[in-house]
Amino acid sequence: MQIRRLDIGDTEAFWNLQKQLDQETKFMMLEPDERKYEIGKAVGNIARMDFAYTAVENGKLVGFLSAVCGGYRRIRKTAYIVVGILQDYQHQGIGHELFLELNQWAIEKEVQRLELTVRTDNTRAIALYRKNGFEIEGLRRRSMFIDGEFVDEFYMSKIFDDMDEGENHDFTR
């Protein structure tokens, strides 16, 4: 398993990964028929990410973690993250490896806050996020409509300001 930066050359493979995730799980944002491939838009999506890493197995992208910082000065030190790992590759430490890379990037870029939303019934993802220092901050009631029902999401965040500034932040594997 290789963990590396996602780059523009991965555009089609990344789109295929996202499409497969849309089909495998209802925990991702889009339904299987909503993701349309337009090369210019797909390249632009990767280019806009401030942090984008992928997990590669035998040349196939099997997971990713991306972060986008706020676009205005007041929220520039906050990054919203998205993570997805194919079902056959879950529980193999890939998510944790991706979060180690994210932590290093956040410290280097002086990002103070990482944030995400997660469905309240996605217990596996919530456990991964907690393992990597995220805490539940609040509830987004009836935020998604799936299979004819409203579902809730948690707001979760990791605050780097809570760490001692003089501490050596060695996020080793």
WOHU-V195077 format. One line per field, one symbol per residue. phi: phi as a letter, one per 20 degrees, with the letter a starting at -180 (. if undefined). A space follows every 50 residues. Layout:
# WOHU-V195077
phi = ???
This chain:
# WOHU-V195077
phi = .ddbfecgfegffffffffffgefbeeefeegeeedecgfffffffffff cbccdcclmdfcabbcbcfgedgfcfedcedccbcggfdfmcnfgfffff ffgfffffelfebdbbcbgfeefffgffffgdnecfdacdflecdclmce ceceecbcdeffeffefeeeeee
